[in-house]
Every structure is written in structure tokens, then in C-alpha cells.
């Protein structure tokens, strides 16, 4: 099969970047690339992933990689984040979890996940790594978070658990997938709920019985799957939890730093055009609003 050259043009989807900046709101969500999200009520906040280093493709392919503390600190400052209640990697590939322990240390957060995450947080203070039980809510500040077992979107290039402490710099393959999660985030003071699906994979029936008004839906590699797969993914996530708004994440080229304009992943790695065409049709059928997030912008996706 011949590879399609180039990459999708984000200008074709300008109308989807329409989430308004949040005014006074009980709860905001801010996107910082890939599946890094800050959910914040002004006094309590949690973050998924916290991936800011974004090493180049050349570095990832040919060298050893490690967290960049200047990039991490710069991005935390840009987000206005000084403290967090938790950092939750959605799985432990480098483009999600490489920086998570550093972010947790910088912000005083608990690092939350499975056994693979514990091998990334081995240098944190005692009690700062929380091993979650799938399906059991964990109280973190103003939030109750339930990690639900998921799957990585095929193909998973580094499958399996992380079985020993990771001490960067290391090859990218040291960051194996580990446990893949969907996170149901319940903000107790406002009774608002959102679902964060970090990878475009699913376990059939895993989200049955959960509810969320908003879904932040990971679509990395989704455009390379069959249309049947896209339909099943939408059904097992958006339809299952009864969401009325969907924000698409994990479509940006994460080999570029966040201080240059975002661009989509190349067609060789994903096909955003396919994902947008199919998901826009499904959203219209279901009466769901579909959006792309704007980098660094706090939004209130419940309004």
C-alpha cells in the first residue's frame, strides 16, 4: 500500500475551533496538546498526562529521551498551574507519561494510575503514588475520579507493562503502554461530569452505567481504522455515557514543541480527514456538538 504524502490542513476544520473562552465558571478545562488537560475549579485541579517536553521525531527514533524541565516549567507557567491534586497518565507511552512524575513533583500532586505508572513515580515522596483499582472512585481534592479499563488504539507500538523503574534518559520503547484508562471525572461541588478517553481504543461494555455530559475523545490513529471501528468507538464512548458535547484531542503532531503553531499528524501516522468526516456525521445524527480545542484556552464545555 502506498503511503499518502503530506498531512491534513487544520484550516479545513477552522469552524470546529469554536469553544468559547470561559468567563466566570464553576469549572474549566484547558487543553495543552495531545491528551494533556487541566480540569480546574479555581481552588482544586487535576491534570491528565502533563506531557510538555515533546522531543523531536529524530530524538525519539535515534536517541535517548528525557523530560525537559525548562519546557515543563514554561508550560506550567503558561497554564498558570502552581499546584495540582493529581496527575493522571491515561497510559504510559512517552507521549503521555514521560513528564508526569516531574509535573507531579513540581506541583505537589499525587501521581495516579496502575503499576506501570508506579515505575515512573519511583522517585516521588512516599504516599505520592496512588495505585487505582479499575472502576473504584478515588477522591482527589474537589474531584472524584474513576479510572475505567480501556485499550490502546491499534497498533500499539510498545505494548505490555512497564516492569521496572524507568530512569531517563532512555529509549522511547522503555515507555511501554502499561494500563490504558478512560477517566470519569466528577466535580463534586458542581455535580458536573466529563469523560476523558486518552487513546482511541475501547473495551466493549466497560463504560456501561457511567454518565458524562462532556467527552474529551482521543482520536490518535483513529483515522487509520475502518469505518466500522469508528462507529463502535463512538458507540462505546459517547453514546454509552450520554454525552451532548465532544471535544477531540490527540490529533496534533507531538514531535513539535508547543511554542510553534500546531499541525496535524502526517497521513503516514493518522488521517484526521477520515476521523473528522465520520465523527462529524455521527455527531450530527446524535445531536451532539463536536469541537476541536484551542491550545492554552480555559473553556467551560458544559455551557
LOMARTOR-500948 format. One record per residue (C-alpha): residue number from 1; x, y, z; residue in one letter. Coordinates in steps of 0.001 Angstrom, whole numbers, padded with zeros to 6 digits. Layout:
+-----+---------+---------+---------+------+
| pos |    east |   north |      up | code |
+-----+---------+---------+---------+------+
| NUM |       X |       Y |       Z |    A |
...
+-----+---------+---------+---------+------+
END
This chain:
+-----+---------+---------+---------+------+
| pos |    east |   north |      up | code |
+-----+---------+---------+---------+------+
|   1 |  000000 |  000000 |  000000 |    X |
|   2 |  001395 |  003422 | -000966 |    X |
|   3 |  001670 |  005918 |  001850 |    X |
|   4 | -000302 |  009112 |  001390 |    X |
|   5 |  002091 |  012087 |  001442 |    X |
|   6 |  001645 |  015236 |  003482 |    X |
|   7 | -000723 |  015944 |  006333 |    X |
|   8 | -004260 |  017289 |  006835 |    X |
|   9 | -004763 |  021050 |  006731 |    X |
|  10 | -006172 |  022315 |  010040 |    X |
|  11 | -007603 |  025282 |  008156 |    X |
|  12 | -010205 |  022935 |  006725 |    X |
|  13 | -011610 |  022499 |  010241 |    X |
|  14 | -011467 |  026091 |  011460 |    X |
|  15 | -015199 |  026085 |  012239 |    X |
|  16 | -014698 |  023360 |  014860 |    X |
|  17 | -012323 |  025511 |  016954 |    X |
|  18 | -015332 |  027250 |  018421 |    X |
|  19 | -015353 |  026522 |  022140 |    X |
|  20 | -015669 |  029949 |  023798 |    X |
|  21 | -013161 |  031104 |  026373 |    X |
|  22 | -014528 |  030593 |  029864 |    X |
|  23 | -015803 |  033594 |  031798 |    X |
|  24 | -016760 |  033134 |  035440 |    X |
|  25 | -017384 |  029392 |  035645 |    X |
|  26 | -017527 |  026787 |  038399 |    X |
|  27 | -015256 |  024525 |  036387 |    X |
|  28 | -012936 |  024949 |  033399 |    X |
|  29 | -010969 |  022630 |  031129 |    X |
|  30 | -007753 |  023720 |  029408 |    X |
|  31 | -006022 |  021701 |  026684 |    X |
|  32 | -002239 |  021677 |  026338 |    X |
|  33 | -001661 |  019308 |  023443 |    X |
|  34 | -002083 |  015535 |  022900 |    X |
|  35 | -004230 |  014452 |  025887 |    X |
|  36 | -002924 |  016899 |  028471 |    X |
|  37 | -005930 |  018538 |  030124 |    X |
|  38 | -006253 |  020695 |  033227 |    X |
|  39 | -009611 |  020487 |  034987 |    X |
|  40 | -009788 |  023358 |  037479 |    X |
|  41 | -012361 |  024998 |  039726 |    X |
|  42 | -010061 |  027749 |  040998 |    X |
|  43 | -009122 |  026001 |  044232 |    X |
|  44 | -008707 |  022364 |  043180 |    X |
|  45 | -007296 |  020978 |  039935 |    X |
|  46 | -006276 |  017726 |  038286 |    X |
|  47 | -004274 |  017110 |  035119 |    X |
|  48 | -004129 |  014240 |  032684 |    X |
|  49 | -000687 |  013299 |  031322 |    X |
|  50 |  001224 |  016582 |  031622 |    X |
|  51 |  003325 |  015894 |  028516 |    X |
|  52 |  005231 |  019057 |  027591 |    X |
|  53 |  008767 |  018006 |  026585 |    X |
|  54 |  007730 |  016822 |  023114 |    X |
|  55 |  011105 |  015544 |  021811 |    X |
|  56 |  011569 |  015591 |  018040 |    X |
|  57 |  010952 |  012566 |  015843 |    X |
|  58 |  014702 |  012309 |  015303 |    X |
|  59 |  015347 |  012254 |  019044 |    X |
|  60 |  012672 |  009635 |  019609 |    X |
|  61 |  013881 |  007433 |  016791 |    X |
|  62 |  017639 |  007676 |  017197 |    X |
|  63 |  018480 |  008821 |  020718 |    X |
|  64 |  017516 |  008539 |  024326 |    X |
|  65 |  014826 |  010838 |  025647 |    X |
|  66 |  014215 |  012511 |  028982 |    X |
|  67 |  011901 |  015156 |  030418 |    X |
|  68 |  012873 |  018745 |  029590 |    X |
|  69 |  012491 |  020723 |  032794 |    X |
|  70 |  012639 |  024113 |  031007 |    X |
|  71 |  009767 |  023102 |  028728 |    X |
|  72 |  007795 |  021632 |  031615 |    X |
|  73 |  008233 |  024718 |  033768 |    X |
|  74 |  007433 |  027031 |  030856 |    X |
|  75 |  004210 |  025198 |  030053 |    X |
|  76 |  003097 |  025059 |  033680 |    X |
|  77 |  003673 |  028809 |  033881 |    X |
|  78 |  001725 |  029369 |  030645 |    X |
|  79 | -001152 |  027354 |  032129 |    X |
|  80 | -000931 |  029241 |  035421 |    X |
|  81 | -000565 |  025933 |  037251 |    X |
|  82 |  001278 |  026029 |  040561 |    X |
|  83 | -000405 |  023188 |  042401 |    X |
|  84 | -002421 |  020146 |  041433 |    X |
|  85 | -004254 |  017485 |  043373 |    X |
|  86 | -003395 |  014759 |  040882 |    X |
|  87 | -001631 |  013909 |  037642 |    X |
|  88 | -003274 |  011011 |  035784 |    X |
|  89 | -001452 |  009499 |  032797 |    X |
|  90 | -004007 |  007835 |  030507 |    X |
|  91 | -001333 |  005239 |  029675 |    X |
|  92 |  002442 |  005158 |  029909 |    X |
|  93 |  003756 |  005702 |  026372 |    X |
|  94 |  006278 |  008564 |  026292 |    X |
|  95 |  003859 |  010980 |  024590 |    X |
|  96 |  001582 |  010739 |  027604 |    X |
|  97 |  003564 |  009871 |  030715 |    X |
|  98 |  007208 |  010838 |  030175 |    X |
|  99 |  006829 |  014104 |  032114 |    X |
| 100 |  004125 |  013034 |  034554 |    X |
| 101 |  006349 |  012345 |  037567 |    X |
| 102 |  008205 |  015649 |  037085 |    X |
| 103 |  004898 |  017523 |  036860 |    X |
| 104 |  003654 |  015769 |  039992 |    X |
| 105 |  006841 |  016699 |  041852 |    X |
| 106 |  006679 |  020321 |  040651 |    X |
| 107 |  003028 |  020752 |  041691 |    X |
| 108 |  002774 |  018587 |  044807 |    X |
| 109 |  000306 |  016301 |  043055 |    X |
| 110 | -000343 |  012638 |  043561 |    X |
| 111 |  000614 |  010509 |  040550 |    X |
| 112 | -002351 |  008237 |  039900 |    X |
| 113 | -002572 |  005109 |  037767 |    X |
| 114 | -001577 |  001457 |  037689 |    X |
| 115 |  001596 | -000469 |  038390 |    X |
| 116 |  003319 |  000909 |  035279 |    X |
| 117 |  002786 |  004468 |  036494 |    X |
| 118 |  004338 |  003494 |  039824 |    X |
| 119 |  007542 |  002611 |  037972 |    X |
| 120 |  007625 |  006166 |  036612 |    X |
| 121 |  006972 |  007730 |  040018 |    X |
| 122 |  009580 |  005767 |  041953 |    X |
| 123 |  011431 |  008973 |  042871 |    X |
| 124 |  008419 |  010751 |  044369 |    X |
| 125 |  007896 |  011167 |  048092 |    X |
| 126 |  006192 |  008315 |  049950 |    X |
| 127 |  002430 |  008395 |  049531 |    X |
| 128 |  002598 |  010445 |  046330 |    X |
| 129 |  001892 |  007479 |  044051 |    X |
| 130 | -001691 |  006226 |  044140 |    X |
| 131 | -002425 |  002830 |  042589 |    X |
| 132 | -006007 |  002954 |  041374 |    X |
| 133 | -008372 | -000002 |  041255 |    X |
| 134 | -010320 | -000089 |  037966 |    X |
| 135 | -013871 |  001080 |  038493 |    X |
| 136 | -013326 |  002290 |  042075 |    X |
| 137 | -013662 |  006068 |  042580 |    X |
| 138 | -010736 |  007946 |  044121 |    X |
| 139 | -011247 |  011250 |  045921 |    X |
| 140 | -008707 |  013873 |  044810 |    X |
| 141 | -009363 |  017396 |  046047 |    X |
| 142 | -012792 |  018515 |  044813 |    X |
| 143 | -012928 |  015618 |  042370 |    X |
| 144 | -013963 |  012005 |  042394 |    X |
| 145 | -012156 |  010188 |  039611 |    X |
| 146 | -012855 |  006700 |  038362 |    X |
| 147 | -010340 |  005013 |  036093 |    X |
| 148 | -012038 |  002548 |  033759 |    X |
| 149 | -010049 | -000113 |  031899 |    X |
| 150 | -009526 |  000723 |  028231 |    X |
| 151 | -007367 | -000310 |  025294 |    X |
| 152 | -004800 |  001424 |  023144 |    X |
| 153 | -005847 |  002130 |  019574 |    X |
| 154 | -004187 | -000380 |  017239 |    X |
| 155 | -001363 | -000614 |  016549 |    X |
| 156 |  000291 | -000355 |  019964 |    X |
| 157 |  003957 |  000010 |  019067 |    X |
| 158 |  005214 | -000569 |  022620 |    X |
| 159 |  002693 | -002940 |  024228 |    X |
| 160 |  002871 | -004511 |  027649 |    X |
| 161 |  003564 | -003233 |  031149 |    X |
| 162 |  006497 | -001271 |  032485 |    X |
| 163 |  008068 | -003848 |  034786 |    X |
| 164 |  010947 | -001901 |  036380 |    X |
| 165 |  011712 |  001696 |  037372 |    X |
| 166 |  012381 |  003981 |  034398 |    X |
| 167 |  015378 |  006264 |  034849 |    X |
| 168 |  015707 |  008709 |  031939 |    X |
| 169 |  017377 |  009227 |  029571 |    X |
| 170 |  016059 |  006041 |  027974 |    X |
| 171 |  014893 |  004786 |  024605 |    X |
| 172 |  011255 |  005547 |  023791 |    X |
| 173 |  010435 |  001834 |  023980 |    X |
| 174 |  011066 |  001940 |  027747 |    X |
| 175 |  007724 |  003754 |  027989 |    X |
| 176 |  005509 |  000756 |  027316 |    X |
| 177 |  001755 |  001241 |  027192 |    X |
| 178 |  001002 | -000204 |  030615 |    X |
| 179 | -002572 |  000142 |  031781 |    X |
| 180 | -004768 |  002165 |  029406 |    X |
| 181 | -007535 |  004137 |  031063 |    X |
| 182 | -010632 |  006151 |  030419 |    X |
| 183 | -011134 |  008650 |  033237 |    X |
| 184 | -014582 |  009595 |  034522 |    X |
| 185 | -014087 |  012917 |  036315 |    X |
| 186 | -016837 |  014027 |  038708 |    X |
| 187 | -016536 |  017533 |  040139 |    X |
| 188 | -018447 |  017132 |  043364 |    X |
| 189 | -019277 |  020797 |  044155 |    X |
| 190 | -020929 |  021414 |  040759 |    X |
| 191 | -022006 |  017802 |  040099 |    X |
| 192 | -020515 |  018093 |  036617 |    X |
| 193 | -019017 |  015063 |  034918 |    X |
| 194 | -016690 |  014559 |  031990 |    X |
| 195 | -015156 |  011518 |  030377 |    X |
| 196 | -011564 |  011637 |  029133 |    X |
| 197 | -010633 |  008898 |  026662 |    X |
| 198 | -006926 |  009184 |  026030 |    X |
| 199 | -006462 |  006566 |  023339 |    X |
| 200 | -008860 |  005651 |  020561 |    X |
| 201 | -009372 |  002145 |  021871 |    X |
| 202 | -012116 |  000618 |  023960 |    X |
| 203 | -013188 | -002392 |  025973 |    X |
| 204 | -016725 | -003329 |  024913 |    X |
| 205 | -019194 | -002539 |  027683 |    X |
| 206 | -016589 | -001102 |  030064 |    X |
| 207 | -018308 |  002301 |  030314 |    X |
| 208 | -021844 |  000922 |  030719 |    X |
| 209 | -023554 |  002591 |  033664 |    X |
| 210 | -021347 |  005705 |  033642 |    X |
| 211 | -022661 |  009134 |  032695 |    X |
| 212 | -020896 |  012273 |  031490 |    X |
| 213 | -022200 |  015426 |  029847 |    X |
| 214 | -018903 |  016069 |  028028 |    X |
| 215 | -016349 |  013729 |  026437 |    X |
| 216 | -012781 |  014656 |  025570 |    X |
| 217 | -012221 |  011983 |  022950 |    X |
| 218 | -008753 |  010829 |  021913 |    X |
| 219 | -008500 |  010215 |  018172 |    X |
| 220 | -004813 |  009392 |  017655 |    X |
| 221 | -004542 |  006750 |  014879 |    X |
| 222 | -008348 |  006606 |  014629 |    X |
| 223 | -008265 |  007768 |  011011 |    X |
| 224 | -006353 |  004626 |  010035 |    X |
| 225 | -009117 |  002316 |  011282 |    X |
| 226 | -012149 |  001001 |  009430 |    X |
| 227 | -015380 |  002970 |  009433 |    X |
| 228 | -016914 |  000121 |  011452 |    X |
| 229 | -014269 |  000655 |  014121 |    X |
| 230 | -015023 |  004391 |  014278 |    X |
| 231 | -018714 |  003670 |  014730 |    X |
| 232 | -018036 |  001140 |  017504 |    X |
| 233 | -015660 |  003545 |  019227 |    X |
| 234 | -018229 |  006344 |  019167 |    X |
| 235 | -020925 |  003990 |  020462 |    X |
| 236 | -018784 |  002581 |  023283 |    X |
| 237 | -017801 |  006048 |  024492 |    X |
| 238 | -020005 |  008989 |  023503 |    X |
| 239 | -023304 |  007141 |  023149 |    X |
| 240 | -022742 |  004949 |  026177 |    X |
| 241 | -022237 |  007843 |  028615 |    X |
| 242 | -024954 |  010022 |  027042 |    X |
| 243 | -022689 |  012959 |  026247 |    X |
| 244 | -024060 |  016011 |  024434 |    X |
| 245 | -020686 |  017619 |  023654 |    X |
| 246 | -017479 |  016031 |  022325 |    X |
| 247 | -014065 |  017682 |  022143 |    X |
| 248 | -011480 |  015866 |  020010 |    X |
| 249 | -007931 |  015543 |  021349 |    X |
| 250 | -004691 |  013707 |  020453 |    X |
| 251 | -004592 |  014808 |  016791 |    X |
| 252 | -001672 |  017228 |  016980 |    X |
| 253 |  001899 |  016461 |  015887 |    X |
| 254 |  003510 |  015843 |  019277 |    X |
| 255 |  007054 |  015852 |  017871 |    X |
| 256 |  006897 |  019666 |  017710 |    X |
| 257 |  007194 |  021941 |  020762 |    X |
| 258 |  004197 |  023868 |  021980 |    X |
| 259 |  005728 |  027281 |  021215 |    X |
| 260 |  005264 |  026829 |  017453 |    X |
| 261 |  001936 |  026574 |  015601 |    X |
| 262 |  000170 |  023253 |  015955 |    X |
| 263 | -000237 |  020975 |  012998 |    X |
| 264 | -001940 |  017641 |  012461 |    X |
| 265 | -000080 |  014359 |  012453 |    X |
| 266 |  001050 |  013324 |  008948 |    X |
| 267 | -001050 |  010895 |  006928 |    X |
| 268 |  001608 |  008237 |  007488 |    X |
| 269 |  000707 |  008245 |  011198 |    X |
| 270 | -003009 |  009125 |  011132 |    X |
| 271 | -005705 |  010601 |  008902 |    X |
| 272 | -007563 |  013424 |  010605 |    X |
| 273 | -009664 |  013921 |  007466 |    X |
| 274 | -011233 |  010469 |  007867 |    X |
| 275 | -011852 |  010958 |  011579 |    X |
| 276 | -013489 |  014355 |  011073 |    X |
| 277 | -015701 |  013153 |  008240 |    X |
| 278 | -017043 |  010120 |  010095 |    X |
| 279 | -017291 |  011663 |  013573 |    X |
| 280 | -018980 |  014819 |  012265 |    X |
| 281 | -021626 |  012643 |  010624 |    X |
| 282 | -022180 |  010616 |  013803 |    X |
| 283 | -022376 |  013776 |  015915 |    X |
| 284 | -024992 |  015254 |  013602 |    X |
| 285 | -027035 |  012061 |  013720 |    X |
| 286 | -026970 |  012041 |  017526 |    X |
| 287 | -027490 |  015766 |  018084 |    X |
| 288 | -024046 |  016060 |  019686 |    X |
| 289 | -021882 |  019151 |  019249 |    X |
| 290 | -018360 |  018393 |  018001 |    X |
| 291 | -015357 |  020605 |  018645 |    X |
| 292 | -011585 |  020912 |  018421 |    X |
| 293 | -009859 |  022581 |  021388 |    X |
| 294 | -007777 |  025731 |  021314 |    X |
| 295 | -004342 |  025479 |  022902 |    X |
| 296 | -003985 |  027142 |  026349 |    X |
| 297 | -007576 |  028450 |  026391 |    X |
| 298 | -009649 |  027729 |  029520 |    X |
| 299 | -013156 |  026768 |  028443 |    X |
| 300 | -016435 |  025810 |  030060 |    X |
| 301 | -017588 |  022901 |  027897 |    X |
| 302 | -020805 |  022492 |  029896 |    X |
| 303 | -022358 |  025771 |  028786 |    X |
+-----+---------+---------+---------+------+
END
